[in-house]
Amino acid sequence: MIKKFVERYDRQVHRFLEILPGTFSWSLILFPVWGSFWIPHYVAYYIILFDVLWFYKSGSLAVTSVLSHVKLNAAKRYDWLADAKRLPDFGKVHHLVVIPTYKEPIHTIEKGVDSIANQDIPKKQISICLAFEDREGKEARDKAKVLASKYKNKFANFIVTYHPDVKGEVKGKSSNEAYAGKLAKKILVDRQRRNIDYITVTSKDADGIFDGKYLSCLTYKFLASDHRYLSFWQPIVLFYNNIWKTPAPIRVMSSLSSVWQTGLNSRTDRLVNCSMYSLSLKLLDDVGYWDVDVIPEDFRIFFKSFFAKEGKVDVDPIFLPVYADCAQSTSYFKSLVNLYEQEKRWAWGVSDDSYFIKKWLTHTHIPFWRRTVRVAKVLEDHFLWPVNWFAITLGATIPVLINPLFAQTVMGQNLPRISFGILTACWGFLLVILIVDLKQRPKRADVSLIRKITMPLEFILMPVVTFVFTALPGIDAHTRLMLGKYLEYRVTEKV
């Protein structure tokens, strides 16, 4: 019944589901305000439950980030190539690395390609596909000429594509990669007759710098897996490339994002490929490549594959780092604007939720808990993105400030104390997170001892920084989607 209804009124259901996240987030943000006048006790229960949830999330992040950090250090020392070579068909494996780029400086692209050239597996087993946008014009072709001259003899193939503007497509990484992936498949499989069953595809951002053992580890996991055509592989994305060159607020956000990504690799129940990842070309080809009508491509390609393959697709963590750039521009203020726009673009992932929910409603042949757990965990992160800050930072103070009568009750007097106690306990988890970040950050020799000692004090800025660069871009994205003012793709500026 529900499946038929959704399929019959697809456009109306889709629009309703686009309005849903903004309605949900605004309702929860404003609930402590209007609820304090009419149902203050329920507001108090809501705040306490939210604080308990935050305590659980903070504790989970602290534990999983430590576990992942230990595994990361072990994986960096391990000889993945030796293990991969012992497996049958090692020589058949071929890695296609797709690098979508638009107006990135050539030195940014070079550093990323160099990290692939420095992989410890034979370079004849690697092909690069550098995916430009045709609208970049002569600048793109000039860069392509220089890069092809430098790298064409270092890999099996150095493919360059120019994604044209196509009516009906959304400009961005997803449509660009779809075009590049299809063209690369024609070259590798149709023309060169490589076996598609042994080709992996790695989506790499232009600024991404992979650990030298990534492809050998991927080769081992690919060959050793019984579900190689139903798997994504996810490294740990760390925003550390230029962290010492950025303003303090950006360092705080980059550190939090890096530790979050670190911990997430130990949570396979909610791990979804993000930013830079790998999968088999066979799976990618089977599901029809990346979608061309969306901006966020990573979560979309996972759930597209998940539902196309009857809920059997999973993400296998690779505990090796891939380093990415922090948001940075030519001035302090422009760098902050750059970060805000980046966070807003990430928050725009909420635009995919209508797609996920519709698939969840219509693919009833997939076991209920299998599809529900996968979708629910993503919806939780997306829906609560702009809500967390308001509930945690202001929640306990609002009812007692705007309702004097409630402030005189036992609940009113105890609410700030209970909330403060729970959130104070979270500072212990934050200390663990800071230590993990300190251990993982690249060392800088020219930093004075005093600055090293005072560096953790930057996290005093966290309440303000997370409001400006998490809550605001989150509610910005939710509100735009709710009002139908769709976001246009904007590449994070690189310097």
RANOR-V859841 format. One record per run of one state. SS is the DSSP state (alpha for helix, beta for strand, coil for the rest). FROM is the first residue (numbers start at 1). LEN is the number of residues. If there is no record, write none. Layout:
# RANOR-V859841
((SS:FROM:LEN) (SS:FROM:LEN))
This chain:
# RANOR-V859841
((coil:1:1) (alpha:2:7) (coil:9:1) (alpha:10:29) (coil:39:1) (alpha:40:38) (coil:78:2) (alpha:80:7) (coil:87:3) (alpha:90:3) (coil:93:1) (beta:94:8) (coil:102:4) (alpha:106:12) (coil:118:5) (alpha:123:3) (beta:126:8) (alpha:134:3) (coil:137:1) (alpha:138:14) (coil:152:5) (beta:157:7) (coil:164:9) (alpha:173:19) (coil:192:4) (alpha:196:3) (beta:199:5) (coil:204:5) (beta:209:2) (coil:211:3) (alpha:214:11) (coil:225:3) (alpha:228:3) (beta:231:8) (coil:239:4) (alpha:243:3) (coil:246:2) (alpha:248:17) (coil:265:12) (beta:277:4) (alpha:281:6) (coil:287:11) (alpha:298:11) (coil:309:5) (beta:314:10) (coil:324:8) (alpha:332:31) (coil:363:5) (alpha:368:17) (coil:385:2) (alpha:387:7) (coil:394:1) (alpha:395:8) (coil:403:1) (alpha:404:4) (coil:408:2) (alpha:410:31) (coil:441:8) (alpha:449:35) (coil:484:12))
